Amino acid sequence: MTAAEHHIVPRQPPTSGPSGSSGSSGASGSSGSSGSSGGGDGTPPEDRRRVIRRRLITLTIIVLLIGIPAGYLVISAGQSRRSGKDKEAEAAAQGLREDWPSGMQRRIFELPIPGNAQGVQYYETNNWKASRMYVKFRTTSAGLDRFLSGVGTGRAALETGKVTIGERDIKITGWYFGPGVDWAGTVHKNKDPRPTQNITVNMTDPAAPVVYAVSASTP
């Protein structure tokens, strides 16, 4: 046979041995096993303890968000009440001022003190419940009529022997409304927010009556 008649056989690549086949099979098996053990997106299921802890944290945050503002309101209300009591105690300690209240104060509390009044004393207290103006002055018979008319009442409303200033206000002012004096009093009520006036007059000397008045306004 000549050289031209010989068939040329192409060179074959080396075949993979048993180890290569085994490695491929192992990798495939491992991948399949890993995928089946996890969740659908590849993340492991959440631990129950972690779920409980997360819920407790959320609940704590909610309680704090609700509880802190509520507690602040309670504390503020308590401070406001204490502040009002402190102001009243301070006013009581200082006593009535020997002076005229300002024109604005007289308008707010609707206490039109007559121009001929003498020995005018006053002071004002304010707290979260009400604002009060205390006034005392001596005037004439005509001055008393002008004062009562300016308040919105009249002499006919004064009840003989009646004291309309309450114990609480007597304790604060130190005013005396005991026996041996010709007292006459009235209460002139207005619709909120206008003030209500408790008026008591010493009529022992009709020509020079002494007026005691407490005007209270509720915010």
Sequence and secondary structure as in RCSB ss.txt:
>XXXX:A:sequence
MTAAEHHIVPRQPPTSGPSGSSGSSGASGSSGSSGSSGGGDGTPPEDRRRVIRRRLITLTIIVLLIGIPAGYLVI
SAGQSRRSGKDKEAEAAAQGLREDWPSGMQRRIFELPIPGNAQGVQYYETNNWKASRMYVKFRTTSAGLDRFLSG
VGTGRAALETGKVTIGERDIKITGWYFGPGVDWAGTVHKNKDPRPTQNITVNMTDPAAPVVYAVSASTP
>XXXX:A:secstr
  GGGS           HHHHHHHHHHHHHHHHHHHHS TTS     HHHHHHHHHHHHHHHHHHHHHHHHHHHH
HHHHHHHHHHHHHHHHHHH  BSS   HHHHHHTT    TT EEEEEEEEE SS EEEEEEEE  HHHHHHHHHH
HT  GGG EET   S HHHHHHH     SSS EEEEEE   TTS EEEEEEE SSTTS EEEEEEEE  
